[in-house]
Amino acid sequence: SYFVYQAYPHVQDEAQYLFQARYMAAGQLTVKAPAVPEAFSLYMVPYLDDRWYSIFSPGWPAMLAVGVWAGVEWLVNPVLAGVCILLAYVFFQQVYDRRSARIAVILLSCSPWFIFIGMNFMGHMFTLAAALGGAVILLNSLASRRIWMCLLAGGLIGVVSLIRPLDGAIVAVLLGITVLAYSITWRRRILSAAALVSGTIATASLVLPYDMAVTGNAFVMPI
């Protein structure tokens, strides 16, 4: 990220994520617009009254803001890539045997696309980390019969939705099917599914006060 990618955004989406992360790191959800906002035409930066804001969901910019605050925004995705490697190894061991898990992790580590996503400023790596974390916790919950852990898994599904809403819906469906298919009894299926949904809603609904603060309407996305 530092030597090859030059610790700098290269595409428009990355620049917008970094723009949003920077004003979040400064404790703001919007920025003051210029005196004549009509004189400016910036890609993916709409204005509302006297403020500018990014169109993206708050999940990834909020994580990136931690790096901005620490002065190492370029390091966030490489760290998340390492987290994804560890989570992938645990996940594959839960689904397959240890040998298959090792092979899968080696292939993942050598993937050009994984390496590229791990060094840029896009939100895909955080999405993968949250999705893998939710899957690992859910499978652990099913194996240990600890229903409360489904709340944590649902919380991470909600985090995915705060990064990329459509991906959050996909992960929710996949993990929901897993709960219904692999729980032993119908009572456990219902309780686990309820815990999963509750955790998801608790986290995903954080987008409502965010939208309210940015646009003045909780049911209007910034875009």
MIBA-437998 format. One record per residue: residue number from 0; x, y, z of N, C-alpha, C in turn; residue in three letters. Coordinates in pm, 1 decimal, decimal comma, m for minus. Last residue first. Layout:
# residues N
SITE resi     n_xx     n_yy     n_zz    ca_xx    ca_yy    ca_zz     c_xx     c_yy     c_zz resn
SITE  NUM        X        Y        Z        X        Y        Z        X        Y        Z  ALA
...
This chain:
# residues 223
SITE resi     n_xx     n_yy     n_zz    ca_xx    ca_yy    ca_zz     c_xx     c_yy     c_zz resn
SITE  222  m2747,5    954,7    m79,0  m2739,9    962,3   m223,7  m2867,8   1022,6   m280,8  ILE
SITE  221  m2828,6    939,8    190,1  m2753,5   1056,4    144,9  m2746,5   1069,8     m6,4  PRO
SITE  220  m3169,8    818,3    199,7  m3027,0    793,8    193,9  m2954,5    918,8    144,5  MET
SITE  219  m3424,4    885,6    409,8  m3369,0    931,1    283,4  m3218,9    907,1    285,8  VAL
SITE  218  m3523,9    841,6    656,9  m3557,9    744,2    554,4  m3514,6    789,2    414,6  PHE
SITE  217  m3462,2   1047,1    824,1  m3403,4    917,7    853,9  m3426,3    816,2    744,0  ALA
SITE  216  m3371,9   1361,7    720,8  m3477,5   1261,2    707,0  m3416,1   1124,3    724,7  ASN
SITE  215  m3154,7   1523,6    726,5  m3273,4   1571,5    795,3  m3390,3   1476,8    785,9  GLY
SITE  214  m2917,4   1435,8    620,8  m3018,0   1487,9    527,9  m3139,4   1549,5    595,8  THR
SITE  213  m2751,7   1378,4    846,3  m2695,2   1427,5    719,9  m2799,6   1497,4    634,2  VAL
SITE  212  m2909,5   1290,7   1056,6  m2812,4   1397,3   1081,5  m2761,6   1459,4    952,3  ALA
SITE  211  m3054,6   1088,9    928,9  m3125,5   1203,4    985,9  m3030,3   1321,2   1006,7  MET
SITE  210  m2854,3    909,0    867,3  m2925,0    975,6    758,0  m2999,6   1099,2    808,1  ASP
SITE  209  m2792,5    836,5   1134,3  m2690,9    896,3   1047,0  m2757,7    973,1    933,1  TYR
SITE  208  m3026,6    718,4   1227,4  m2985,0    847,5   1284,8  m2875,8    916,1   1203,3  PRO
SITE  207  m3009,9    497,1   1032,3  m3123,4    589,4   1039,3  m3086,1    721,4   1107,6  LEU
SITE  206  m2793,0    334,8   1067,9  m2791,8    420,5    949,7  m2904,5    524,0    955,4  VAL
SITE  205  m2848,6    173,6   1277,3  m2768,6    292,9   1306,6  m2762,2    388,0   1187,0  LEU
SITE  204  m2967,1    m55,3   1190,3  m3054,9     60,4   1209,6  m2978,1    186,2   1248,7  SER
SITE  203  m2766,0   m247,2   1196,6  m2801,3   m187,6   1068,1  m2885,2    m61,3   1084,2  ALA
SITE  202  m2768,1   m323,3   1471,1  m2653,4   m254,3   1411,5  m2692,3   m181,0   1283,2  THR
SITE  201  m3023,2   m427,3   1514,6  m2964,3   m335,7   1612,9  m2849,0   m256,5   1553,9  ALA
SITE  200  m3060,0   m606,1   1302,6  m3138,6   m483,2   1307,2  m3074,3   m380,6   1400,3  ILE
SITE  199  m2877,9   m809,7   1380,0  m2864,8   m739,9   1251,7  m2936,5   m605,9   1253,9  THR
SITE  198  m2980,3   m895,4   1623,7  m2846,3   m837,3   1617,0  m2824,6   m757,3   1489,8  GLY
SITE  197  m3229,0   m993,6   1533,9  m3223,1   m884,2   1631,3  m3086,8   m815,1   1628,1  SER
SITE  196  m3153,0  m1203,1   1363,7  m3226,0  m1088,0   1308,6  m3216,4   m968,2   1402,6  VAL
SITE  195  m3031,5  m1372,5   1552,8  m2956,9  m1324,4   1436,7  m3021,4  m1199,1   1378,5  LEU
SITE  194  m3242,6  m1426,4   1726,8  m3123,5  m1357,9   1777,7  m3042,3  m1298,3   1663,0  ALA
SITE  193  m3411,3  m1561,5   1548,6  m3457,0  m1437,6   1612,5  m3338,6  m1356,6   1665,5  ALA
SITE  192  m3254,5  m1783,6   1489,5  m3290,3  m1690,7   1382,1  m3334,7  m1557,6   1439,9  ALA
SITE  191  m3248,4  m1902,4   1742,8  m3123,3  m1859,0   1679,2  m3150,8  m1757,0   1569,7  SER
SITE  190  m3520,0  m1956,0   1781,7  m3449,3  m1869,6   1875,4  m3320,5  m1815,5   1813,2  LEU
SITE  189  m3574,5  m2128,8   1564,0  m3649,0  m2004,2   1579,9  m3573,9  m1907,5   1670,0  ILE
SITE  188  m3393,0  m2338,6   1610,5  m3389,7  m2264,2   1484,6  m3456,4  m2129,0   1500,3  ARG
SITE  187  m3478,4  m2433,8   1856,2  m3345,9  m2371,8   1847,1  m3333,6  m2290,7   1718,3  ARG
SITE  186  m3727,1  m2533,8   1775,1  m3719,0  m2431,5   1879,1  m3585,7  m2358,4   1872,0  ARG
SITE  185  m3652,8  m2729,4   1592,9  m3723,6  m2610,8   1543,7  m3720,3  m2498,4   1646,5  TRP
SITE  184  m3312,7  m2848,1   1644,6  m3457,6  m2851,8   1667,3  m3521,1  m2723,5   1613,1  THR
SITE  183  m3053,8  m2793,7   1530,1  m3103,0  m2929,8   1553,3  m3255,2  m2934,2   1564,7  ILE
SITE  182  m2954,6  m2591,4   1253,7  m2997,9  m2602,4   1392,8  m3070,6  m2734,7   1412,7  SER
SITE  181  m2914,6  m2587,5    978,2  m2824,2  m2667,5   1061,3  m2857,8  m2668,6   1210,0  TYR
SITE  180  m3102,8  m2429,1    844,0  m3069,0  m2561,5    791,2  m2993,6  m2648,8    890,8  ALA
SITE  179  m3125,8  m2188,2    976,3  m3246,1  m2270,7    959,7  m3213,0  m2413,0    916,1  LEU
SITE  178  m2858,8  m2096,4    958,8  m2923,6  m2117,7   1088,8  m3042,2  m2212,3   1076,3  VAL
SITE  177  m2829,7  m2077,1    679,1  m2743,8  m2166,3    757,1  m2805,7  m2198,3    892,5  THR
SITE  176  m3011,8  m1877,5    615,6  m3035,4  m2013,2    565,4  m2953,2  m2114,6    644,5  ILE
SITE  175  m2872,9  m1664,6    739,5  m3006,0  m1703,6    785,1  m3042,3  m1843,8    740,0  GLY
SITE  174  m2645,2  m1649,2    586,0  m2631,1  m1694,1    724,7  m2767,1  m1732,4    784,6  LEU
SITE  173  m2767,7  m1565,4    341,4  m2684,6  m1685,5    348,4  m2672,6  m1738,0    491,3  LEU
SITE  172  m2904,2  m1327,4    414,3  m2977,7  m1441,7    358,6  m2897,4  m1570,8    374,1  VAL
SITE  171  m2688,7  m1168,4    502,3  m2799,7  m1199,4    592,6  m2878,0  m1321,2    544,2  ALA
SITE  170  m2537,3  m1143,9    270,1  m2480,5  m1216,1    384,0  m2590,9  m1256,3    481,1  VAL
SITE  169  m2721,6   m987,2    118,9  m2677,6  m1118,8     71,5  m2623,3  m1203,4    186,8  ILE
SITE  168  m2739,9   m754,0    273,0  m2860,0   m834,5    248,3  m2822,8   m976,0    204,8  ALA
SITE  167  m2474,7   m663,6    257,6  m2531,9   m698,3    386,9  m2655,4   m785,2    371,9  GLY
SITE  166  m2457,3   m603,9    m11,8  m2377,5   m715,2     39,7  m2430,0   m759,8    175,9  ASP
SITE  165  m2624,6   m379,3     m9,2  m2664,8   m497,5    m83,9  m2586,8   m620,0    m37,5  LEU
SITE  164  m2475,5   m193,2    159,4  m2608,6   m244,1    194,7  m2649,4   m370,2    120,7  PRO
SITE  163  m2172,1   m182,6    277,4  m2229,5   m205,0    144,3  m2366,0   m270,8    165,3  ARG
SITE  162  m2162,7    m86,3    547,5  m2054,5    m63,2    451,4  m2108,6    m68,5    309,3  ILE
SITE  161  m2384,1   m157,6    680,5  m2343,1    m18,2    695,6  m2227,9     17,2    602,4  LEU
SITE  160  m2391,2   m427,9    628,8  m2493,3   m343,6    565,1  m2458,8   m195,4    576,3  SER
SITE  159  m2182,7   m511,0    794,2  m2169,9   m526,2    648,6  m2269,0   m434,6    577,6  VAL
SITE  158  m2305,0   m460,5   1039,9  m2186,4   m382,9   1001,9  m2165,4   m391,1    851,0  VAL
SITE  157  m2503,0   m657,7   1035,3  m2541,7   m517,3   1031,4  m2426,4   m426,7    993,1  GLY
SITE  156  m2338,4   m875,4   1064,5  m2415,3   m861,6    940,2  m2459,6   m716,3    923,9  ILE
SITE  155  m2255,3   m823,6   1322,7  m2157,4   m810,5   1215,7  m2224,7   m807,0   1078,5  LEU
SITE  154  m2494,3   m877,5   1459,4  m2433,8   m745,0   1467,6  m2333,4   m721,3   1356,9  GLY
SITE  153  m2524,1  m1148,9   1408,1  m2616,8  m1053,6   1346,7  m2562,7   m912,2   1349,9  GLY
SITE  152  m2319,7  m1242,3   1573,2  m2313,2  m1266,6   1429,1  m2404,2  m1169,7   1354,8  ALA
SITE  151  m2423,2  m1163,4   1819,6  m2297,3  m1106,6   1772,6  m2282,9  m1123,5   1621,8  LEU
SITE  150  m2652,3  m1324,7   1825,8  m2666,3  m1179,6   1834,2  m2540,8  m1110,1   1781,5  LEU
SITE  149  m2547,0  m1574,5   1830,8  m2611,6  m1532,5   1706,2  m2637,2  m1382,3   1705,7  CYS
SITE  148  m2472,9  m1610,2   2089,1  m2368,1  m1573,0   1995,1  m2424,2  m1531,3   1860,1  MET
SITE  147  m2696,4  m1702,9   2217,2  m2665,2  m1560,3   2231,6  m2556,4  m1514,5   2134,0  TRP
SITE  146  m2693,5  m1978,4   2181,0  m2779,5  m1897,6   2095,7  m2742,5  m1750,1   2101,8  ILE
SITE  145  m2476,1  m2211,4   2171,0  m2489,0  m2086,2   2245,6  m2565,0  m1986,4   2158,2  ARG
SITE  144  m2399,4  m2452,4   2060,8  m2538,5  m2434,4   2101,6  m2556,7  m2313,7   2192,5  ARG
SITE  143  m2159,7  m2492,6   1942,7  m2160,1  m2489,6   2089,3  m2299,9  m2475,6   2148,1  SER
SITE  142  m2229,4  m2488,2   1671,8  m2154,0  m2602,0   1725,9  m2162,6  m2607,8   1878,0  ALA
SITE  141  m2361,3  m2245,5   1642,9  m2432,8  m2369,7   1611,0  m2363,8  m2490,9   1671,0  LEU
SITE  140  m2153,8  m2070,3   1715,7  m2278,4  m2073,1   1791,5  m2355,7  m2202,3   1767,7  SER
SITE  139  m1971,6  m2116,9   1515,6  m1933,9  m2149,5   1653,3  m2057,8  m2159,2   1741,5  ASN
SITE  138  m2117,0  m2012,2   1304,5  m2085,1  m2155,8   1304,4  m2043,5  m2201,9   1443,1  LEU
SITE  137  m2122,3  m1740,9   1389,6  m2245,9  m1817,2   1372,6  m2219,6  m1967,1   1376,0  LEU
SITE  136  m1851,7  m1668,4   1388,0  m1926,3  m1666,3   1514,1  m2053,5  m1749,2   1503,8  ILE
SITE  135  m1797,7  m1698,2   1112,1  m1722,1  m1774,8   1211,9  m1798,6  m1782,4   1343,7  VAL
SITE  134  m1976,7  m1511,5    999,5  m1988,2  m1653,5    965,9  m1917,2  m1740,6   1069,6  ALA
SITE  133  m1882,0  m1267,3   1106,9  m2017,9  m1312,8   1133,8  m2035,6  m1460,8   1108,1  GLY
SITE  132  m1623,4  m1265,6    993,8  m1641,2  m1266,9   1139,2  m1779,5  m1315,1   1177,9  GLY
SITE  131  m1688,1  m1250,5    722,1  m1619,4  m1369,4    773,9  m1634,6  m1379,6    925,5  LEU
SITE  130  m1807,0   m994,0    723,4  m1883,4  m1111,0    679,5  m1820,4  m1239,9    732,4  ALA
SITE  129  m1594,5   m831,5    811,3  m1717,7   m837,8    889,6  m1800,2   m961,4    853,6  ALA
SITE  128  m1408,1   m879,9    602,8  m1373,0   m908,1    742,6  m1498,3   m922,0    828,6  ALA
SITE  127  m1547,3   m790,6    375,0  m1509,4   m930,6    387,5  m1478,8   m967,5    532,0  LEU
SITE  126  m1567,3   m515,2    438,2  m1687,7   m595,5    414,2  m1657,8   m742,8    434,0  THR
SITE  125  m1300,2   m448,6    441,6  m1375,9   m438,2    566,3  m1505,8   m517,8    555,5  PHE
SITE  124  m1249,6   m487,5    170,3  m1180,0   m569,3    268,7  m1249,5   m564,4    404,4  MET
SITE  123  m1410,1   m296,6     32,0  m1434,7   m439,4     16,2  m1370,5   m523,8    125,8  HIS
SITE  122  m1381,3    m20,4     26,3  m1439,7    m81,5    144,8  m1458,0   m231,4    138,9  GLY
SITE  121  m1061,0    118,8    m87,5  m1199,3     76,6   m105,2  m1248,6      0,1     18,4  MET
SITE  120   m798,8    193,0   m102,8   m881,8    264,4     m6,1  m1030,4    230,2    m21,8  PHE
SITE  119   m563,0    m86,2   m126,3   m624,4     38,6   m172,8   m711,5    101,4    m63,8  ASN
SITE  118   m462,0   m327,5    m49,0   m369,9   m213,3    m42,9   m434,6    m82,6    m87,9  MET
SITE  117   m642,9   m531,9    m75,6   m580,8   m512,8     54,5   m487,4   m393,4     62,0  GLY
SITE  116   m701,7   m537,1   m340,8   m803,5   m481,8   m252,0   m743,6   m453,6   m113,6  ILE
SITE  115   m462,1   m664,6   m422,9   m495,6   m529,9   m468,8   m596,4   m463,5   m376,7  PHE
SITE  114   m483,1   m912,9   m295,4   m369,6   m825,5   m264,6   m400,6   m681,3   m305,3  ILE
SITE  113   m712,4  m1012,7   m420,5   m710,5   m994,8   m275,2   m598,7   m897,8   m235,2  PHE
SITE  112   m620,5  m1023,2   m686,2   m732,7   m936,5   m652,1   m736,7   m909,3   m501,8  TRP
SITE  111   m413,1  m1214,8   m672,0   m383,5  m1075,2   m710,8   m495,4   m979,3   m671,9  PRO
SITE  110   m377,6  m1445,2   m414,3   m472,2  m1391,1   m511,4   m438,0  m1246,5   m545,4  SER
SITE  109   m228,7  m1548,0   m214,0   m160,7  m1527,7   m342,2   m251,8  m1466,3   m448,7  CYS
SITE  108   m406,0  m1581,9     m7,9   m293,5  m1490,2     12,4   m222,6  m1456,7   m118,2  SER
SITE  107   m571,5  m1781,4   m115,6   m625,7  m1647,4    m89,6   m512,2  m1545,6    m77,6  LEU
SITE  106   m395,2  m1998,1   m119,2   m449,8  m1948,2   m245,4   m504,1  m1806,0   m228,4  LEU
SITE  105   m356,7  m2024,2    157,4   m241,7  m1997,3     69,2   m290,0  m1938,9    m63,2  ILE
SITE  104   m616,6  m2084,7    236,2   m555,9  m1960,3    283,8   m433,7  m1923,6    199,3  VAL
SITE  103   m652,7  m2335,1    114,1   m740,7  m2223,1     79,0   m678,3  m2089,8    119,0  ALA
SITE  102   m459,6  m2488,0    245,4   m450,4  m2468,4    100,6   m531,9  m2346,1     58,8  ILE
SITE  101   m563,3  m2478,7    506,2   m430,4  m2424,2    477,3   m413,7  m2396,0    327,7  ARG
SITE  100   m808,6  m2607,5    473,3   m805,6  m2469,9    520,7   m671,5  m2404,8    488,6  ALA
SITE   99   m727,9  m2864,3    402,4   m800,4  m2783,4    303,7   m798,7  m2636,2    342,1  SER
SITE   98   m614,1  m2936,1    649,6   m531,4  m2932,5    527,3   m597,6  m2845,6    420,8  ARG
SITE   97   m831,6  m2932,8    826,6   m722,7  m2837,1    842,7   m636,7  m2825,6    717,2  ARG
SITE   96  m1151,1  m2964,6    648,5  m1045,0  m3010,3    737,7   m930,3  m2909,5    737,1  ASP
SITE   95  m1429,0  m2732,5    649,1  m1353,5  m2842,9    590,5  m1251,4  m2893,1    692,2  TYR
SITE   94  m1553,1  m2552,6    826,8  m1631,4  m2611,9    717,7  m1563,6  m2736,5    660,2  VAL
SITE   93  m1366,1  m2470,7   1010,1  m1499,4  m2506,7   1058,6  m1580,2  m2582,0    953,3  GLN
SITE   92  m1154,1  m2406,5    848,0  m1139,6  m2520,9    938,7  m1275,1  m2566,0    992,4  GLN
SITE   91  m1255,6  m2181,6    724,1  m1235,5  m2301,5    643,5  m1214,3  m2425,2    730,3  PHE
SITE   90  m1256,1  m2003,7    949,2  m1379,9  m2040,5    879,6  m1364,4  m2170,3    800,8  PHE
SITE   89   m983,5  m1979,8   1009,5  m1076,7  m2034,7   1109,3  m1204,2  m2083,8   1041,7  VAL
SITE   88   m896,1  m1864,7    768,1   m839,1  m1992,5    814,1   m931,7  m2059,0    915,7  TYR
SITE   87  m1041,6  m1627,3    763,9  m1064,4  m1727,1    658,8  m1011,8  m1863,3    701,3  ALA
SITE   86   m928,2  m1494,5    981,5  m1069,1  m1535,5    987,8  m1100,2  m1641,5    883,2  LEU
SITE   85   m666,9  m1454,1    878,5   m688,2  m1531,1   1001,3   m832,1  m1582,4   1010,9  LEU
SITE   84   m726,4  m1297,3    652,3   m652,4  m1423,0    638,1   m676,2  m1512,5    759,3  ILE
SITE   83   m851,0  m1075,5    769,5   m928,2  m1164,1    682,1   m858,8  m1298,4    661,9  CYS
SITE   82   m634,6   m957,9    899,8   m746,5  m1010,0    979,4   m829,1  m1108,2    897,2  VAL
SITE   81   m489,0   m877,0    674,1   m433,6   m975,9    765,5   m540,5  m1039,2    853,1  GLY
SITE   80   m670,2   m688,2    577,3   m636,1   m804,1    494,7   m576,1   m914,8    580,4  ALA
SITE   79   m662,3   m498,7    779,8   m785,5   m576,3    761,4   m761,1   m699,4    674,6  LEU
SITE   78   m405,0   m399,5    727,3   m433,1   m464,9    855,2   m558,3   m551,6    844,0  VAL
SITE   77   m446,7   m290,4    468,3   m350,1   m398,1    489,2   m371,9   m472,9    621,4  PRO
SITE   76   m648,6    m89,8    536,2   m681,5   m207,8    456,2   m576,7   m319,0    465,7  ASN
SITE   75   m493,3     92,4    700,5   m616,7     28,9    747,2   m647,7    m98,6    668,6  VAL
SITE   74   m278,7    232,9    605,4   m250,3    106,1    672,7   m376,9     28,6    710,0  LEU
SITE   73   m346,1    478,3    508,5   m303,6    378,6    410,1   m284,9    240,3    471,9  TRP
SITE   72   m384,4    632,0    735,6   m502,7    583,1    663,7   m468,6    475,7    561,4  GLU
SITE   71   m233,3    721,3    961,0   m189,7    606,1    880,1   m309,8    546,8    805,9  VAL
SITE   70   m313,0    906,0   1148,4   m215,9    947,9   1048,8   m163,8    836,4    961,4  GLY
SITE   69   m514,5    852,8   1319,5   m382,0    808,3   1361,2   m272,8    848,8   1263,3  ALA
SITE   68   m726,4    953,8   1171,0   m699,1   1013,4   1301,8   m558,8    977,1   1350,7  TRP
SITE   67   m717,9    774,1    958,4   m692,1    916,8    934,7   m653,3    984,4   1065,3  VAL
SITE   66   m789,2    537,2   1088,6   m657,1    550,3   1029,6   m619,7    694,6   1003,2  GLY
SITE   65  m1049,3    610,9   1154,3   m956,8    573,0   1261,3   m813,1    584,7   1211,8  VAL
SITE   64  m1165,4    644,3    907,1  m1140,7    763,8    987,9  m1046,9    734,5   1104,6  ALA
SITE   63  m1216,2    390,5    822,7  m1103,0    459,6    762,3  m1066,1    584,3    842,0  LEU
SITE   62  m1449,9    348,4    970,9  m1330,6    268,4    998,6  m1206,2    337,6    943,9  MET
SITE   61  m1612,0    539,5    844,6  m1590,3    546,7    989,3  m1467,9    465,6   1030,2  ALA
SITE   60  m1614,2    452,0    576,4  m1548,3    578,4    611,1  m1521,7    592,9    760,7  PRO
SITE   59  m1764,2    204,3    618,5  m1623,8    204,3    581,8  m1555,6    337,1    610,2  TRP
SITE   58  m2027,3    310,1    715,9  m1948,2    204,5    778,1  m1799,5    209,3    748,3  GLY
SITE   57  m2198,1    498,9    595,0  m2097,2    544,9    690,6  m2000,3    438,3    740,5  PRO
SITE   56  m2239,8    506,1    234,1  m2280,9    461,5    366,6  m2166,8    485,0    466,3  SER
SITE   55  m2177,4    799,2     28,0  m2155,5    661,5     70,0  m2208,4    633,1    209,9  PHE
SITE   54  m2187,3   1059,2    m57,6  m2307,2    978,1    m80,1  m2295,7    838,8    m18,5  ILE
SITE   53  m2070,1   1317,7    164,3  m2046,4   1208,6     69,3  m2172,5   1124,9     56,0  SER
SITE   52  m2168,1   1664,8    173,7  m2150,8   1532,9    235,0  m2124,5   1431,1    125,6  TYR
SITE   51  m2204,3   2009,5    264,2  m2162,1   1905,6    170,6  m2149,7   1773,9    246,0  TRP
SITE   50  m2448,3   2262,4    343,1  m2350,4   2160,6    380,6  m2325,6   2061,6    266,5  ARG
SITE   49  m2664,0   2435,0    326,0  m2530,6   2494,0    340,5  m2424,0   2390,4    373,8  ASP
SITE   48  m2868,9   2256,0    134,0  m2865,5   2385,0    201,9  m2721,3   2436,3    207,7  ASP
SITE   47  m2667,4   2005,8     41,5  m2801,8   2027,0     94,0  m2797,6   2153,8    178,2  LEU
SITE   46  m2494,7   1863,4   m232,9  m2501,4   1959,8   m123,5  m2647,2   1978,4    m84,9  TYR
SITE   45  m2303,0   1570,0   m329,5  m2419,3   1658,7   m337,5  m2414,3   1760,0   m223,7  PRO
SITE   44  m2055,4   1434,8   m462,0  m2063,3   1524,9   m347,0  m2183,7   1616,8   m366,6  VAL
SITE   43  m2004,5   1285,1   m691,4  m2054,4   1217,0   m572,3  m2049,1   1303,8   m446,8  MET
SITE   42  m1788,5   1522,4   m824,6  m1844,5   1388,3   m841,7  m1879,8   1328,0   m706,2  TYR
SITE   41  m1875,7   1861,9   m815,5  m1787,7   1756,7   m768,1  m1858,8   1621,9   m776,5  LEU
SITE   40  m1885,7   2163,1   m920,8  m1948,4   2038,6   m963,7  m1852,5   1925,5   m929,8  SER
SITE   39  m1953,9   2493,0   m811,0  m1870,2   2373,7   m804,9  m1950,3   2252,6   m850,3  PHE
SITE   38  m2134,2   2690,0   m806,8  m2015,2   2714,0   m889,4  m1923,0   2592,7   m893,5  ALA
SITE   37  m2320,8   2627,7   m623,1  m2354,6   2600,8   m762,1  m2234,9   2619,9   m855,0  GLU
SITE   36  m2223,5   2723,6   m381,1  m2202,0   2581,9   m412,9  m2233,2   2548,2   m558,4  PRO
SITE   35  m2093,8   2985,4   m274,1  m2172,9   2963,6   m396,0  m2153,2   2819,5   m440,2  VAL
SITE   34  m1954,4   2940,8    m37,8  m2057,2   3045,5    m41,8  m2149,0   3031,4   m162,9  ALA
SITE   33  m1923,2   2582,9     12,3  m1874,3   2716,1    m25,6  m1989,5   2816,4    m33,2  PRO
SITE   32  m2046,3   2403,2    305,7  m2037,2   2425,6    161,0  m1979,2   2563,2    133,1  ALA
SITE   31  m1901,1   2229,2    569,7  m1963,1   2352,8    524,9  m1940,2   2372,0    375,8  LYS
SITE   30  m1971,5   1877,7    586,5  m1878,1   1990,4    586,7  m1949,3   2113,3    531,7  VAL
SITE   29  m2094,1   1624,0    814,9  m2100,3   1700,9    690,4  m1993,1   1809,5    698,9  THR
SITE   28  m2015,9   1514,3   1047,0  m2089,9   1427,1    956,5  m2114,2   1494,3    821,4  LEU
SITE   27  m1709,0   1546,9   1233,7  m1819,9   1604,3   1157,1  m1887,1   1497,3   1071,5  GLN
SITE   26  m1466,2   1486,2   1354,7  m1586,2   1492,0   1436,5  m1706,7   1551,1   1366,9  GLY
SITE   25  m1253,4   1442,0   1195,1  m1259,0   1574,4   1257,2  m1384,2   1592,8   1341,7  ALA
SITE   24  m1318,1   1202,1   1089,8  m1208,6   1204,7   1186,6  m1203,4   1338,0   1259,1  ALA
SITE   23  m1507,9   1291,9    906,3  m1551,4   1212,3   1021,4  m1444,6   1213,0   1130,5  MET
SITE   22  m1346,5   1415,4    722,6  m1432,7   1501,7    803,5  m1495,4   1424,5    919,2  TYR
SITE   21  m1204,5   1183,5    638,8  m1132,9   1297,8    695,7  m1225,0   1389,5    775,3  ARG
SITE   20  m1394,2   1014,3    529,7  m1321,3    972,3    649,2  m1253,4   1089,8    717,3  ALA
SITE   19  m1469,7   1159,1    302,3  m1567,0   1135,6    408,5  m1497,5   1098,0    539,0  GLN
SITE   18  m1226,1   1147,9    159,5  m1287,8   1276,9    190,8  m1384,2   1262,4    308,4  PHE
SITE   17  m1204,1    872,1    129,3  m1105,1    942,6    209,7  m1155,9   1080,7    250,2  LEU
SITE   16  m1424,1    821,8    m37,4  m1413,8    755,0     93,3  m1317,7    831,3    184,5  TYR
SITE   15  m1345,4    977,1   m258,2  m1464,5   1013,0   m181,8  m1465,0    948,5    m44,1  GLN
SITE   14  m1120,3    838,8   m345,0  m1106,5    978,4   m304,8  m1225,5   1023,1   m221,0  ALA
SITE   13  m1237,9    593,9   m413,1  m1139,9    600,2   m305,0  m1124,9    742,9   m253,4  GLU
SITE   12  m1394,6    672,7   m631,4  m1459,5    621,1   m510,7  m1364,7    629,1   m391,3  ASP
SITE   11  m1197,0    748,7   m822,6  m1287,6    847,2   m764,8  m1353,0    800,1   m635,7  GLN
SITE   10   m866,8    608,8   m762,3   m993,6    616,6   m834,7  m1089,1    706,5   m757,3  VAL
SITE    9   m646,7    626,3   m595,8   m623,9    630,8   m740,6   m752,9    640,6   m822,3  HIS
SITE    8   m512,9    759,0   m290,3   m627,0    707,7   m368,0   m606,2    726,4   m517,5  PRO
SITE    7   m198,9    649,3   m162,8   m277,0    758,2   m220,4   m393,7    700,4   m299,7  TYR
SITE    6     33,6    501,9   m112,5    m47,4    552,1      0,4   m139,7    665,3    m42,1  ALA
SITE    5    147,7    381,9   m331,4    190,3    518,4   m298,8    105,5    584,5   m189,9  GLN
SITE    4    129,6    124,9   m400,2     10,4    206,5   m423,2     33,0    352,7   m387,0  TYR
SITE    3    395,4     47,8   m330,9    340,6     20,7   m464,1    223,3    113,3   m495,3  VAL
SITE    2    443,4    146,7    m70,4    547,2    155,3   m172,6    492,9    135,7   m314,7  PHE
SITE    1    195,6    122,6     72,3    279,8    241,7     82,8    375,4    254,6    m34,9  TYR
SITE    0     82,2   m120,6      0,0      0,0      0,0      0,0     86,0    126,2      0,0  SER
